[in-house]
Amino acid sequence: MPTPPLPTLFLDPPAAYRGLPFWSWNGRLNRAELLRQVEVLKAMGMGGFFMHSRTGLATEYLGREWLDLINACADRAEGLGMEAWLYDEDRWPSGTAGGMVTENPAFRMRFLRMEEAASGRSAWPEDALAVFSGIRDGHTVREVRRLTGREETPAEPDRTVLWFRIVEMEQRSFYNGQTYVDTMNPEATERFLERTHARYAEACGDRLGRSIRGIFTDEPHRGALMDPFGGDGERSERQVPWTDALPRRYQEAFGVDLLDHLPELFLLRDGEPVSPIRWRFVEILMRLFLEGFMRPYARWCRDHRVLVTGHVLHEDSLAAQTAMCGSVMRCYEHMDVPGIDLLTEGNRAYWVAKQLQSAARQLGRRRLLSELYGCTGWQMPFRGHRDVGAWQTLFGVNVRCHHLSWYTMEGEAKRDFPASIFHQSAWWRAYRHVETAFARMGLLMDQGDRVRDLLVLNPVESVWARVHTGWSGFLSARDAGIQRLEERYAELFGWLQGAQIDFDYGDEGMLAERAIVEDDGTLRVGKASYRGVVVGGLDTIRSSTLALLERFAARGGAVVVVGPPPAYLDAAPSDAPSRLAAGAVATPWERTMAIAACERAVGRTVEVLDAASGGSVTSVYVQLRRDSEGRTYLMALNTDRENGTPSARLRVVARGPVARWDCLRGEIEGVEAQIDGAWIETPLQLAAGETMILVYGGAVGAKPTEPPNPRAGQGAETGPGRIAIEGPFRYRLSEPNTCVLDMVQWRYPGGDWSTRMDVLRADRQVRGSLSLEARGGEMLQPWFVGKSGHAILSEVETLYQFDVRAAPTGRIALVIEPASVHSVAVNGTVLPLDDVDGTWVDICFVPVRIPPGLLREGPNDVTVTTRYHAGIGLEAIYVIGEFGVEVVGSRCAIGPLPQTLAVGDLTAQGLPFYGGAISLEIPLPEGRAASSIRTPSLSAACGFVLPRGAPLPRTADLAQDPAFVDGTAPDRLLAWEPYETGLPPGAQADGGFDLHLYLTRRNTFGPLHQRPMSAAAYGPGNWMTEGDAYSEGYVLWPMGLLAPPDVMVSR
């Protein structure tokens, strides 16, 4: 079947460009519910999913039922034109098969640990691998000598005895009572493949490579290098990864006995910050990890027609990859869809995506994955989804792996790095507009090939040579020299991208294997070619790289040295790199001169100039692609999320005509352009965080009669032409209002009530008194614990209280999680747990009807009895119905709903915990023709402008058909600057329109007691803050229209 033309694909991009969320299988799985959720993912605009075991999984991992459900979901996805993908581990990191591999001690992760004592000690442990004596001063050691046999060292006050021994990683609940695996041992990897991949091959049959496209490997690593991340506390700073083959491989590669130099692995010998011993050691670790895990893994998948995707641990910085794997770029060779992990809303480590994009281009990979949106919290709006996704799409990501979409919120699962990008969020139906826009971006930026002639040497190996005890803490550099390397790495990136000079990174290990100098003087690295190379911000350079650059320069290639040339060759002091610099274009470490040198080396194909000053608009990053028919595809992004760009001139070496392809609306619009020789110039002005894609020499639609996004009055105060709509507004809710009850007292039957506390603290007290491990993201998995059954340890009574100002009318219910509730009584009356009304928000939440008249004015008690065992816990409960809620400190009172809603925070208007959607009736000024609405201060996931009476979806009702048409459209979306859109048809005749606000679940599911309100990242720990970071009173996120909307009217 012929491929449809690009404009046709643009309207409805195929599944290959749509998102593949981490579908978190995190409870007791049900076939019918899983298949329903596949339909939900389809309705959200997703192209498929990864079936991913997460905290809370109760169905046996890799058991018969698990495998049958995998097949059922893959079959349903195939029928819907979606892609099903496997995930290779119970939680993460990959390699243990939920602890089954490391039941064998030979396969467990091990470290070489340095320990010490004052001299004069006559004995050290029998298992010491080697012993030394030296003078220790902080991280420095001098006058080192190796001790042999059991010789006694004289008592010298200035000398220290250092011994080194192999230790096994501590066993942990996160690995179901085992350890992580020795990924440098290929036999351990073969066992992992037998226990995981071979089971899938047997159970899934010919689905592999067809309906099941591939498998995700998540955060494999070779162990932390003197860093406490995932290690054994402070001792981790004195240990390095170890495997039996390491000394032999070091000797074979470098002709040096590693055991003679162990102190120099950990300490600065004679104060020298750069060491060839350490540089070589990290290189050998890198090789062993590739040979022990990445290569056999990729080989198995290739033999079974399964694509490999995922990411290794960890990419965010040079220090992070040094600490856990060495070089992430060298791992991408062994992935068909190489990927990265960029979590949180504020992460702007652009160079992580650039490393991926660079290696993918050199390896010929077209699909690039990012695991994104994790740890962002329930409150992140659509603007955050756009901001986080846009810059990653700019740098090549076209497979979006949303972190996470939960199967259920039961128990601890609801705190597993929210939000859930799924049906639990009220806005899930509207998400199709966001996902389709990104699919269009990915489609366009996959046309042709990247336009890029400059290679920048990646300085990661300079970090390798500087590691020592204390160099890094939780993947962040502490050493001043490494911090300087990181700063310059980021700085050079910003200089070049801000000047719209694009480049690839070159990893020296990849260059050694793949780079050649062509006869025409270009440097070819795999499938990519370059006319210029930048050397900047390196301490050391490989001798193989230096020889390559000398050949490149001899054939006319441009070498640019920015800042001081490397002072080390293969991590040993050398002036050879300076000789290269003498024959190259050398500049100081200064932005303007560095940019000018790079421009002279490879020329320029695009620039963004301030229309007033003529200088570069440095907040705009640009990517170019060209296809075989001469069409040019340009994507521009304003990286400033707070301010729009000045009026600018976008100049591109391309041919016309020019068209803007509007990825949100799916429209193609002609753009006026001026020709200046080989250059085409168009005006450019981007709102905060805005992206734009132009296609040169391709299809052109109708010339727009107005800008794609109304800009009139953008950023201006309300004035002539604009009229503020002050409210109040009549409104409708998409679901019952909510009163959260999460403050409790607890007791064992017949005992005294505890003091009042939040329910999760109460749960920890109960578990502590019963000698149970606290629940959390790293707890033993329920499927694992459940193999031996759950013995009831005790009944626990929990008392929740709230006040009633006026008895509510209409239906009212108490929402519980049945798994943790044996009985529930309201004001002493036991409620029948079978008198339920479907589900609420999630399959784990069941509304139990509260009979009329049972609630009374004044204080009300809810007593829950739990038959406690290791597999459950105490959780918040919720009262839902047609009432308003007032919060005073940590106590809640139910009363009437307001008749109307005013401009301002909804949490102070009877809706403190509400997380559904609201329809506001917005009146238009009488006698004035209005054309657009602007919401200058909107706190919601998004808003839509719709005709009067447009239906609201039942946002808490899982029974509503996923195909329900909510009436939303991308051209009526309010989600980001300029927060303005046109009015719906008929608004003038109706005297107004409806504004649908889709709120977030932040104020329903929390964290509700965290101070300050906002955090950089959200995970289980945010619900258990202490000290100044904890508030007994509720800390609520402001929601709604925080300032009056205004409409543009004719004058």
N, C-alpha and C positions, 0 to 999 in steps of 0.2 A: 504494500500500500504506500503510495507516494506521501511524503511529508507535506502537510498543509503549508501554505505560505506563511511567512512570519507574522503579518498582521492578523491572520486568523488564529495562530497559536497565541498571540499576545492577548486576545480577548479572553481566552480560557486556557491558560497554560496547563500542560500535562502534569501528571502526578510526579514525574521526576524532578520538577522544580518546586514542588510544594513540601510543606514541613513534614518531618518524621519525628513526632514527639516521643520522649521517653514515657511510654505508657506504663505506669507503675503498678505492677501486680503485687499488691501489698495487703491482702486479706485472704479470707476464705473465698476462693474463686467459684463463680457460678457461670455456667456456659451461656445461659440466656442473657444474663446481664453483660457478659463480655461482648456478645454479638450486638447487643443494643448499643454499647459504647463504641463499637466500630462505626456504626451509623452516625453517632454523634461526631466522631472525628471527621468523617466525610463531610458532614454538614458544616463543620468549622473551616472547611477549605483545605484540610490536611491531605497530603498525598500518600500517607501510610503511617507506620508506627514501629517503634522498637518495643518488643515484649520484654519487660525489664523487671526482674525481681527486686523488691525494695523492702525496707523495714516494715514489718507487720505481716509478711507473707505467712499464711497458715496452711495453704495447700502444699503438699510435699514438693520441694524443689527437685526437678528432674524425675519425679515419680510418674507413674503411668497416667494419672489424671492430668498432671501438668502437661505432658507431651500430647495427650489427646486435645487439650484446650488450645495448645499452640497450633495444631493442625486445623482445628475448627476456625480459629481467627484468621489464619492464613487463607483458608478457602473462602471465607466471607470477604476478605480484602480483595482477593483475586476477582470475585464476582462484581465488586464495586469499582474495579480499575485502580486499586490502591496497591502499595508495596508493603509487604510484611517483612520485618527484619527480626532476627534473633538478637539476644544479648547474652553474653557468654558466662555470666557469673551470678551468684546469689549476692546481691548488693555489689560491692566493688572493694578493692581493685581486682582485676582479672587474674586468674591463675590457680585458685584453690578449690574450685567446684564446691563452694560452700563449706570448705574445711575438709572435704574428703581427700584431697591430694595430700595435705600436710598431716594427715593421720600417720603417715610414714615419716619418721624423724629425718631420714636422709634427704627429704625434699623441703625441709623447713628453711626459712630465711635465717642466715647466720651473719655475724659481724666479727670483725677483728677489733678488740677493745684495748685501749691503752690504759694501764693502771700504774700507780707510782707509790713510792714510799721513800722515806729518808734513807740515805746511805747508812751502811752499818748493819743492815738486815742480812742475816745469814741464809735465809731461805725465801723462796718465792713459790707460787703455786706450781704443782707438778705439771699442770697442763699449759704452762707458759710456752708460747711458740718461740719467743726470743726475749732476751733480757739485755738491757743497756744501762750504762751509767753516764750521767752528763750533768752539766750545770744548767739548771732551769731558771728562767726569768720570764714569767708570764707565758706568752706564746712562743718565746724564743728558747732555743737550747744550743749549747756549744760544748766543745771538748767532749764529744760523744765517743764512747767505746763500747763494743759489744762484749758481754760477759758470757763465759761458757761454763758448762758443768754446773756444780753447786758451790762455786767459789764464794767465799765470804768477802763482802765489800767493806773496806775500812770506813770507820765513822768519820765522814768528812762533812762538816756542816753546810758546805756550799754545794754539795753534789746530791743528785736525786737518782734513785734506781727506777727505771722504766721497764715494765714488762708487758708483753702483748699476748693475749690469749683469744681463742675463738669462743664466742658465746652464741647461744641460740636466742632468737627473738622471743620475748615473753608471749605466752599464750593469752588470747583475748576473746571476749564474747563476740566482738565484731566478726571474727573468723569462726564463729560457733565453737569456741573453746580451743581453737588451734592457732597457728601462726600464719603469717603470709609465707609465700613460696619463694624458693631460690630460683629466680627467673634466669640466672646464669647457668643453670644446670639443665641441659636439653632433655635428660631423662625425666625430670620433674614436669617439663612442658609436655612430653609425650603422655605422661599419666593424666595431666589435665585434659589433653585432647581426647584421651580414651574415655574419661569420666563424663565429659561434656559433649564435645562435638560428635564423637562416634555415636552417642545415644541419640542425638538429634538426627544423624544420618540414618540410623536404623528406624527411628519412629516416623520421620518425615518423608523418607523415600525420595521420589522424584519431585517433590515440592521444592527441595533445595535447588537453587538456581533458577526456579520458575516463580511460583507464588511466594516463596521465601527467598528474597533477593540476596541476603547476606547476613553478616553477624557483626555486632559491635563489641570491640574489646576496650575495656574501660580502665584507664590509669594503671596499666602494668608498669612496673618500675624495678630497678635493681637494688633498692634499699637506700635509705638516707645516708648521705655522706657528711658525717659530723654535723648533723642538723636534727633537732628534736622532733621534726614533723613525723608523725606516725611511729615514733620510736619509743624508747624506754626512759623518758624524762631527761634529766641532766646528763645521765650516762651516755645518751645518744651523741652528745657533742664530743665524746672521746671514742667514737667507734666508726668504722668504715665497713662497707659491704664486703662480704667474703664468700668465696666458693673454693672447692678443693683445687680446681685447675688454675687458680690465679697465679701462684708463684711460678709455675712452669711456663704459663703463657707469657708472663712478664719477661722471664729469662730468654725465651725464644725470640721475642720481639725486639728486645733492647740489649741482650747480652749482659744483663746485670742481675745479680741475686737480690731480689726485693727484700728478703729477710735481713740483709745487712743494712738496710736503709729505713727500717720501720719508723724510727723517731722522726724522720724527715717527712713522713706521710702526715704527721699530726702537728708538727712544730716547725717554726722557722729556724732552720739551721744557720747559726751565726747571724741571725736577724735578717737574712736574705728573703725578701717577700715573694720572689718568683723562684719556683723549683722545678727542674726537669723531672725529678722523682714523682712529684705530685701530678704534673701534666701527663706523664706516661701512665701513671696509675689510673687516672680517669679515662684515658684512651683505652686501656685494656678492659676496664669495666664496661665501656661502651661496646667494644667488640664482643665481649662475652654475653652481654644482654641481647645484642642483635642475633648472635649465633644460638644462644640458649633459648630465646623466646620468640622474637619477632620472625625470624626466618622459618623455623619449623611450623609456626602458626600459619604463616602465609602459604607455605607449601601445602599443608593439609587442606586449607580452604580452596586453593587453586585446583588441587586434584579432585575436589568434590563440587566444583562449579559454584562456589560460594564467595561472594565479594566480602572483602575485609574493610571495615571502617572502624572509627573510634579515635582515641587519643591516648598518648602516654602521659605519665605524671612527671613534670608539670611545666607549663609553657610561659607563665606570666612574666618572667624576667630571665636574665642570664643566670642569676643565682639559683632560681627555682629549677631550671633544667639541669644545671650542674649538680645540684643537690640530689636529684632523683633519677636522672638517666644519662646526663652528659650533654647530648645535643639532640633536640627533638627533630631537627631537619633530617638527620640520618635515619630516623625511624620511618619516615613517610614512604620510603622505597617499598616497604613491606605492607602497604595499605593500598587497596584499589580506590578507596574514597578517603584520602587522608583527612584527619580532623584535629580540632583544637577544643579546648574547654575554656570559655570566657564567661565567668559567672558574675553576678551582681549587676546593678544598674549603673554604677559609677565607674566600672572598669573601662579604661580607655587605653589599654596596652595595645595600641595599633600594630606595633611591630610583631606581635604574636601572629596576627592574621597575615602580615606581610611575609614572615618566615614560611608559613604554610603555602601562601600563594607562590612564593619563589621556588620552593622545592617542587611543588606540583607542576609548575611550568617546566622546570628542568627534567622532570620525570614523565611528562606527558599526561598528567592526570587532569581531567576536566571537572570532575565533581569534587567539591571541597565542603567538608562538614564543619559545623560549629555547634557544640553543646552550649546553649545560651539561655538566658533568662533565669537561671537558677539563683536561689538565695535572694531574690528581689523583693519578696514580701507581698502580701495580699494587696497592698495599696498601690502597686505600680500601675499607672494608667496606660492607655494605648500609646500615649506619647512616649513613654519609656520603652515600649515594645518597638516603636519606630526608631528611637534614638539608638538603642542597643543594636538593633538589626541592621540599620542603614550602613554604618561604617564597616561592619563585617561584610555586608554584601559588596560594598565598594571594593574591598580588598579580596574579592574572589569567592566568598562563601556563597554557595548556592544549594546547600543541603542544610536546612535549619532543623536542629534537634532541640525541641523545646523541653526545658527542664522545669517542671514535670507535669504530667497529666495523671492524676491518681485514680486508680480503680475505686478506692474507698478512702474515707477519712477516719475509719474506725481506730480508736485508741491512739497509740503513739503515731500512727501514720499521718495524722492531721498536722503534725509539726515537722514533717520531713521536708525541710527547705521549701516552704511555700513561696508563691501561690501555686494552686493547681490550675493549669491552663486547660480547663475542661469544663464539664457541665456544672461543677460546683460553683463556678464564677457566674454571676448573673449575666455577664456580657458575652457568654460563649457563642451565641448565635451570630452576633455582630462581628466576631473575630474573622469571619470569612473575608471581610473587606481588607483587613490587614494582611492576611496570609496570601490572598490573591495578588495584592500589590507587590509583595516581596517575590512571589513566583514570577511576576512579569519582569521585575528587575533582574532576577537570576537568569531568566530566559534571554533577555537582551544582552546581558554582560557575559553570556556564554557564546556569543556569535564571533566568528573569526578568531583572531589571535591577539594577544596583548601587544601593545606598542611600547617597547621598553629596551633600551640599549645599554643601560648602565648596571654594573654589578658592584655591590658594596660588600666587602669582606665582613662576615659575622665575627664579632670578637669573643665568642663564648669560650674559646680555648684559653684566652688570657685569664679568664676567671678560674679555669681548671688549675692553672699553675699557682694561684694565690690562696687556695683553700688551706685551712688550718683549724685547730680547735677554736671554737667560738666565732668562726668566720660568718656564720649564718644562723638565723633564728626563725624557725617556721617558714623557710623558703624565702626569707628576706635578708639581704646582705647586711652584715654588721661591720665588716672590715672596710676601712676607709678607702683603700685602694680599689676594692671591688665596687664600692659605691660610686667611685669616680668613673669606672668603666660603664656602669649602668647609666649614669647621668649623661655621659657622652654618647652612648648608644641611642638613648631617647632624643638627645639634642640633635644629632646628625639626621635622624629620621625626620624630625620636625622641620629642620632647615630645608631639606629636599622636597618633602611633600608640600610644605607651605609655599614653595616656589613653583609647584606643579611640575617638578622634575621627578619622574617615576624611576624606580630601580627594583632590582631583585637583590636579595641577600645571597651570598655565596658561603656555604659551609666548607671549611678547609678539608674535612674528611671526604665530602662529596667531590670537591675539586680534585683531590688526589686520585679518585677512582674514575671520574667522568669527564674531566676538562682536557681539551686539546686546543692548540692554536692552529687555526685554519691558514691555508696559503694566502688568503686575502687579508690576513691580519685580524680577523675576528676571533674572539674567544668563544668556543662552543662548550657549554656544560650540558651534557645530555641532549635534550631537544631544544635548548635555548641558546641564543647567540648574543654576544655583547661587543660593543666597540670601545667601551671604557670601563675601567675598574677603579674603585675608590678604596684606599687604605686609610683608615682613620679610627682613632680610639682603641688601638691594639697595643698591648704590652709585648706580645710575642707573636711570631708568625712561623709557620712551618717552612722547613727548608724546601719541601716539594712545592709549596705555594710560591715561594720566592723564585724558584727556578722557572715556574710557569709564567710568572709575571715578567721575568727577564726575557723569555722567549716572545711573549706577547708584545712587549715594548720594542724588541728588535725587529718585529714585523710591522711596526707602525701603530700598534695599539696604544691607546691613551691610558696612562696610569696617573691617577691623582692621589697625592698624599696630603691628607688634611691633618694639621697638627704635627706633633713630633712623630717621627717614624718609630716602628717597634724597636726596642732596645735589646730584644732577645730573639734568638733563632732556636726553635724547638725548646724554648724555655731556658736556654743557656745564654749568658751575655754574649752579644755579637754586634759588630758594626756593619755586617753585611746588609741588613735592611736599609741602613743609611745610604749605602752606595746606590741602592735602587732609587731611593728618594732623590739622590743627586741628579739622576737622569730623568726624573718624572716632573710633572707639574706639581709643585709643592706650595702649599699655602699654610698660613697660621690657622689655629683653631678659631676661625671667625666666620660668621654666617655669610656675609656678602661676598667675601673672597672665595669661600668654599663653593658657593652657588655659581659664581662666575667661572671658576675652574671647571666645574662639571658641565656647564653649558658649552664651554669651548671644546670639551672632550667629545660630547655626543650630540651637540645641537639641542634644539628645542622644538617641540611639536604642539605645545599648548601653553597658554599663559592667561592668568586672570589678573587684570589691572584695574586699580581704582580709577574710576572715570575722572575724578577731580585731581588726584595727585600723580597718577601714572605708576604708582608703586604696586607691588604684588599684594593681593588680598590673601594673607597667609592663613586665614581660617578655612579657605576653600581647598579641599583635596580633590584630585581629579584622576580618573582612570580612563584610558583609551584602548579600543580594540579596532581592528580592521579585518574585513573579510576578503575573500578571494575576488570579489567583484568591485572592490574599491570603496565599499561603504565603511564609514567610520562611526563607531558607537562611543559616546562620551557620557560618563556619569560624573556629576559634580555634587559634592556634599559640603554644606556649611557645618563645620565641626563645632562651631560655637552654638551651644544649646540655649543661650540666654539672649543673644542679640542677632538681629539680621545683618546681612552684609551691606556695605555701602553700594551705591550704584557702580557697576563695574562693566568692563569690556572683556568678553570671553573671546579669545583669539585661538584658532585651531588651524593647523595645516591639514586641509581636507578639501573635498569638492562638494558643491551644493547639489540640490537644495537642502535646506535644514528643516527638520521637524522635531517638535517636542512630543515624546511618547509619555503620556500621563499614566503612570502605573497605578494610581489609585482609581481613576475613572475608566481606564481602558480606552482612552481616546488618543488619536494622533492629530496634531495641529501644526500647521505650517508656521514657521518663524521667519521674520524679516532678517536679512543678513546683508552685510557689506563685504565685497571682495577686495582684498588688498594683496595682489600678487598670488602667492600660494596660500595665503591665509584667508580664512573666513572669520568675520567678526560679528558677534551678536551681543546685545545687551544682556546683562546678568544681574539679578538681584534676588537673593535667597533669604527666606525667613529663617529664624533660629532653628537649627537642626534640619533644615529642608534639603531634600535631594532633588536632582533634575537629571533626566536622561534625554540627550539629543542624538538624533541619527542624521548623519550627513550623507547625501547621495542616495537616499532610499525613498520609501513611500512617504508622501506628504498628504495630510488631510486638509480639511478646510482651515483657512486662516482664522484664528480666534478673533471674535469681535470684542472679547473682554479677557482679562487674564484668567488662567485656569482656576486660581483661588482669588476671590475678591480681595483686593488690597486697599480699597478706598478707606482712608482714615486709619490704616494699620499703624498701631502704636500711638495713635493720637488720643487726646482726651475727648470726651464727649463734647461736641460743639455744634455749630451750624451744620445741618445735614444729618445729625444723629440725635436720636431721642432715647433717653434711658427709660427702661420699663422698670419701675420701682417695685411692683408687686403691691400687696401679696397676691399669691396665685392659688387658684383651685388646683387640685391634684388627684391623681390616682396612684395606687401602689400595685406592684406586680406580684406581691406575695404578702402574707400576714406580717405584721410588725413583730419584732423580736425583743425579748428581755433576757439577757444573759444572766445565768446564776452560776457563778464560779467561786463564790466565797462560802466556806463551809466550816462546820465543826464536825468532828468524827469521834467514834468510840467503838469499842467492842461491846456486844450486848451485855447490859447490866453495869457497864463501867461509867466513868464520868466523861462528860463531853470535853473535848479539847478546846483550846482557845480558837478564835476565828482566824482563818487563814485561807489563802487561795487553794483550790482543790488539788493542784499539782504538788504543792508542798505537803498537803495532807497525804497524798498518795505516797510520797517519798517516806513520810513518817511511818505509814503502815508497812511499807515494804521493808524498811529498816527493822521494825519491831518483829517482823516475820522472817528475818535473815534472808531476804530476797534482794537480788540485784535491782538497782534503780532502773526504771524504764528510761529510754533515751534512744538516740539514733544509732548507738553502737551496742544495743542490747542483743542477747541471744534471739535468734529468729523463732517465732512461734511454731513454724513447721518443724524446726529442729527439737525444741523443747517438747512439743506435742507428741513426739515419737514414743515417749514413756508415759504419756497421759498426764493429766493435771489433777493432783489431789487437792480437795478443798481444805484450806488451812484454817480459815476462821470466817465467821460472818463479820462484816463491818457495816456500821450504820453511819450515814452521812446526812447532816442536817443543812439544808439550804433555806434561806429566808428572804422574803421580799415583802413590800408593803403594797396595799391597794388604797388608792385615793377615792376611787369610785368604781363600783363593780362593773366590769366590762360587759358589753353586749355582744351577741353573736357567738360564733364558735371559738373556743379557746382550748389549747392543747398544751401538754407538757412533752417536750421532745427529749427522748432519752436514747442511749445506746443499749439495746437489749442485752448485748453480750456481757455487760458489766452490771446489769440490774436484775436482782432476784425479785424484789418487790418495791413498790413506791406508794407512799401515802401522802395525801394533801390534807393538811389540818386534821390528821388522824384517820382520815377515810382512805382505805386501800383502793387504789385504782385497778380495774381489771386490765391486765397488759395485753389482752386480745382485742380491746376496744380501741383500735388504732385507725388512723386515717392516712393510709399509704405511707409515703416517705417524705422527707423534707431535706432538700439540698443534696443529700447523699444517701446511698443505700443503707448506711449505718445509722441514720437518724430516723427514729420512728415517733410520730406524734401520737401520744396517748390522750384521749379526750378527757377533759376535766368537766364533770357534769355542771349544769347551771346551778348557781347558788352555793357551790362549794367554797368559792373564794369569798372572803369577808373583808370589809373595810378594816384597815389597820394591818398589823403584822400577820403574815401567812407563813406556814411551815411546809416544807417538802422534805420528807424523810425517805431516803433510798437505802435499801439493804442490799449489800453485795456479798455473794458467797465467793470469798477472795481466794484466788490461786495465782500461780506464777504467770499465767497467760493473760491476765486482765489487769485493769487499773481503774482508779477513780477519775471521772471526767466531769466537765461542766455539763449542765442541763440548760434547757431553754424553754421559756414560756412564749407561745406564739398566739396571735389573735388580733382582733381589731381594737387596739388600745394604744395610748401613748405611754412613753416611759420617761421618767425623770430620774436622773442620777445625782446622788449626793454622796461624794466620797466614794465608798465602796458598796453603798446600799442603793437598791433600786426600788422605785415605786411606780405602780401601774395606775394610769388615769385615762381620761378621754384623749382621743386623737385631736389635734388641732383641725379647725375647719379649713384653714388655708395655711400655706407656707410662705414665709417671708424670705427676702434676700438675706443670706447669712448662713451660718453653720447649722446644718440639719441636726447635729447631735444635741443642740440645745432647744430643739423644737419637737420633742417627743419621739425622736428617731435616733437615739444614741447608738444603737447596735444594728440598725437596719442596713442590709447589704444587697437589697434587690434593685429593681428599677423604679423610677418615679416618672410619671407624666405630668408635666406642668402646663397649664393652659396660659399661653402668653397672648395678651390682647395687643392689637395694633392701635396706634394713635388714630383717633377719628379725623377724617378729612385729609389725611396725608397718605400718599402712595409710598409703600415701603418695598424695598428690594432685597435686603439682606439683614441678617442678625449676627451680632458678635457677642461672645461671652468672654469678657476680658479676664475673669477670675473664676475658672471652673475647676472644682475638685471632684472628679468622678473618673471612672475608666474612660468614658466617652459620652457624647451626646448626639442625638439626631433630631433634626427639625422635620416634623411630619404633619400631615393634615389633621385637623381637628377630629378627635375620636379614633385615631389610628390605634389598632390593638396593641396591647402589651403582652409579651409572652408571660406565661406563668413560670417565673424564674426559679422557684423552689420545687417545682413539680416535675419529677423525673418521668411521669407517665405521659407528659405532653410529647407529641410526635416530634422527633428531631427535625423533620422537614417543615414544621410550622413556619409560615412566612411572617416575619416580624415587620415587614414594610420598610426596613432600613435600606438606605442606598448610599454608596460612597460619596455622591455629590451633595449629601445632606449631613455629612459627618462633621462633628466638632470634637477634635481630639488633640490638635496641636496648632501652633501659630499658623495663620493669624486668628484661629478660633472664630472663623467667620464663614458663613455659607448663605446661599440664596434661600428665599422663602419657598415653601411648597406651593404647587398649583392650588388656586382657590383660597389662599390665605386672606387675600384682600376682601373677597366676598364674604368669607366666614367671620371677618373681624378679628382674626388671629390664627394661631396654629398651636400645635402641641410640641413641647420640647421634652424628649425622652432622655432622661439621665440614667445611665447604667452605673451604679455605684460599685464599690468593691467590697469584699468580705473582711476587710481589715478590722472593722469595729465589731464584727461578729465572732471571728475566730482568733483575733489577736496578732501579735502579743498585746494584751490589754493592761499590763502592769509594768511595762518597760519604760525606763527613763534614760536618756531623752526619748521622745516619741519615735524619732527616726534613727535607723542604724545603717551601717555600711552594707551589712549582709544579714540574712535571716535564716536561722536554723533552729534545731531543738533547744539550744542554749538560750535563745531569746525569750523563752517562756519560763526560764528559771533564773532570772537575774537576781543579784544580791546587793545589799548595801545601798549606796546612792543610786544604783541602776535599777532599783525596785521601788515601785509605788503601790501601796495597798489600795489607794483609790484608782479609779479607771483613768487611763491615759488614752484619749480618743483622738482619732485622725479627723480633722475638719472635713466635712463633706457638703457638696451641693454648690449652688451659685453663691460664691462668697462676695460678689459685687454685682450690681444690676446689669443685666444684659442691655444692649442697645440696638436699635434698628436704624438702618440707613433709609432716609426718606427723601423724596424729591423736594427741592426748595421752592 
